[in-house]
Amino acid sequence: MLLIALSVAAFVVVGGERDGRRELLVVTRDIPAGQVLTTQDLRPVSVGAGVGVDVVAADTVDAVVGRVAVVPLVAGSLLPAGAVGDRSRVPPAGRAVVGAALKAGQYPPELARGDGVSVILTAASTSAADPTVSTPATGAPVRSVQGLVVTVQGDETSPAGDSGAVVSLQVADGDAEAVAEAAAAGRVALVVRAVPR
């Protein structure tokens, strides 16, 4: 059983009791660490007093939605106060955060924090000087890994028509080196994918 020692002061239940009962938030589905919480992930429930852990009051749901689960959450469990936080600087075990400076056309313009993406590691472009370099057009395989958008910062200094963004991506540890190498070479493109419900 995971014991959470830290609590987020803004979320700790300090009131909200009615006739010895409290309105708290319960998790509606299994949520992996690193997932951004949505309104569909939580619902209010009335429980008796005496809950043994710091939990999140239902009237704070607006402050919880859009934040990140810092530990895996189990469907049907009360939401512990220490289980959500801002974008963690330290990714969960087995994960890593990689930065990528992307140009317009390498990512959807509506890309936002919390989006699940396929990170496409594109092949190097063919040049006349080196006709042996592979490209997708020649049938060379293009690698794709799954990732989560942690931050998106627009490049406001770029000329009009050449805007871009710096994106922080959470990926599996084993994929981090390849993604970082491709990002440094400008060979990363992002495709937003549906998050299973």
Stockholm file with secondary structure:
# STOCKHOLM 1.0

chainA/1-197         MLLIALSVAAFVVVGGERDGRRELLVVTRDIPAGQVLTTQDLRPVSVGAGVGVDVVAADTVDAVVGRVAVVPLVAGSLLPAGAVGDRSRVPPAGRAVVGAALKAGQYPPELARGDGVSVILTAASTSAADPTVSTPATGAPVRSVQGLVVTVQGDETSPAGDSGAVVSLQVADGDAEAVAEAAAAGRVALVVRAVPR
#=GR chainA/1-197 SS CCCCCCCCTTTBCCSCEETTEEEEEEECSCBCTTCBCCGGGEEEEEEESCCSSCBBBGGGHHHHTTSEESSCBCTTSBCBGGGEESSCSSCCTTEEEEEEEEETTSSCTTCCTTCEEEEEECCCCCBTTBTTSCCGGGTCCCEEEEEEEEEEEECTTSCTTCCEEEEEEEEEHHHHHHHHHHHHTTCEEEEECCCCC
#=GC SS_cons         CCCCCCCCTTTBCCSCEETTEEEEEEECSCBCTTCBCCGGGEEEEEEESCCSSCBBBGGGHHHHTTSEESSCBCTTSBCBGGGEESSCSSCCTTEEEEEEEEETTSSCTTCCTTCEEEEEECCCCCBTTBTTSCCGGGTCCCEEEEEEEEEEEECTTSCTTCCEEEEEEEEEHHHHHHHHHHHHTTCEEEEECCCCC
//
